[in-house]
Amino acid sequence: MPVPMLDLKAQFATIRDEVTAALLGAVESQQFIMGPAVGELECALAGYCRTREAIACASGTDALLLPLKSQLKPGDEVITSPFTFFATAGAIWNAGGKPVFVDIDPGTFNLDVEQVEAAITPRTRALLPVHLYGQMAPMERLLDIAGTHGLMVVEDCAQAIGARRQIHGTWRMAGELGTVGAFSFFPSKNLGGYGDGGMMVTQDAALGERLRKLRTHGGAKQYHHDEVGTNSRLDTIQAAVLKVKLPHLDGWNTARRAHAAAYSAMFAGVEGVTPPVTDAANEHIFHQYTVRTPRRDHVVERLKARGIGCAVYYPRPLHLQPCFAPLGYRQGQFPEAERASHEVVSLPIYPELTSGQRDEVVAAVRATLA
Ligand SMILES: Cc1ncc(COP(=O)(O)O)c(C=O)c1O
């Protein structure tokens, strides 16, 4: 039985009536740009993330770019992970900054905090941790470093909406503690729209105001431009869909966690497969269920041949991307990121996955390794 990597149709079937009513409402309003659903979603998401402000924008990429643009001077350095989606470092570059990479922790695939401090220079302006695959980076330690050195912290929460971390006995949400948290509503995300979309969250009201301006060409008032911004709004239609989906998010994330636990139990003791590690302080939302296997390319090829969905996030770390050659990094510089890029494979995980499909995936992985 083939198993898709993701089955958005299965999710749509569970919310069809709610979503179609919301879409129809948005269309009937004919307020396609900044219609009421946008502000309502912002309010709901600020509540969900426990932040003072939430500012919708056109994509997760822009949700990273706009806050960086608002703070960076040309050549300012931003410390981030080389093992992430391209947008993380691309946003730093496009904001006029210089990505400075630090290797990852081999267990969680997130930034190795031990190495962050050594990468700080007088030009460092920000830290940009990525909550990869759905679990948070150790924010408390990053915030300590940022506090000591006067740095801004932009959290790349694109894969981690609803993820939590227990810090000094209190659960804190992804996006709650950084200067800004950046979310993506790309359709495959845990909270996915029906097109591109993003959201910035912050506790800083003045910064929130600034970001609101930057997403509409730098002006709060029409045809008055305090600074040069861009057009990065979230469509009303997307906000209407996301508003319907948000109340389902915790349930969907719980279902993902249950699938992950079942997978990990089934992979325990299977030679050649290392299940993902969850930091004890984290509640993971398993945007991806990513295992390591030394025979990764063979496994991917065989799974695909059997109709089992799988994907490699990410096959080439960012310090080795041709476009970043001017930064002067070389092969071997970040051994954990490089090893991960050769060993990781993500397996199908979505709330509607059935236990039968899960069994099928595990059996296929075992067979490819036999
Ligand atoms: C870690 C990470 N950062 C940023 C982004 C960019 O989000 P978007 O595709 O909405 O621009 C993504 C989306 O894939 C991502 O996974």
The ligand as an SDF file (V2000), in Angstrom:
LIG
                    3D

 16 16  0  0  0  0  0  0  0  0999 V2000
   12.8690   26.6370    8.7100 C   0  0  0  0  0  0  0  0  0  0  0  0
   12.1370   27.4530    7.7010 C   0  0  0  0  0  0  0  0  0  0  0  0
   12.3480   28.7780    7.6520 N   0  0  0  0  0  0  0  0  0  0  0  0
   11.6970   29.5710    6.7900 C   0  0  0  0  0  0  0  0  0  0  0  0
   10.7900   29.0640    5.8990 C   0  0  0  0  0  0  0  0  0  0  0  0
   10.1660   29.9780    4.8990 C   0  0  0  0  0  0  0  0  0  0  0  0
    8.7830   29.9640    4.8980 O   0  0  0  0  0  0  0  0  0  0  0  0
    7.9530   30.2910    3.5660 P   0  0  0  0  0  0  0  0  0  0  0  0
    8.0710   29.0980    2.6670 O   0  0  0  0  0  0  0  0  0  0  0  0
    6.5620   30.4890    4.0710 O   0  0  0  0  0  0  0  0  0  0  0  0
    8.5200   31.5130    2.9550 O   0  0  0  0  0  0  0  0  0  0  0  0
   10.5070   27.6880    5.9270 C   0  0  0  0  0  0  0  0  0  0  0  0
    9.5140   27.1100    5.0000 C   0  0  0  0  0  0  0  0  0  0  0  0
    9.6970   26.1260    4.3740 O   0  0  0  0  0  0  0  0  0  0  0  0
   11.2070   26.8660    6.8340 C   0  0  0  0  0  0  0  0  0  0  0  0
   10.9910   25.5450    6.8900 O   0  0  0  0  0  0  0  0  0  0  0  0
  1  2  1  0
  2  3  1  0
  2 15  2  0
  3  4  2  0
  4  5  1  0
  5  6  1  0
  5 12  2  0
  6  7  1  0
  7  8  1  0
  8  9  2  0
  8 10  1  0
  8 11  1  0
 12 13  1  0
 12 15  1  0
 13 14  2  0
 15 16  1  0
M  END
$$$$
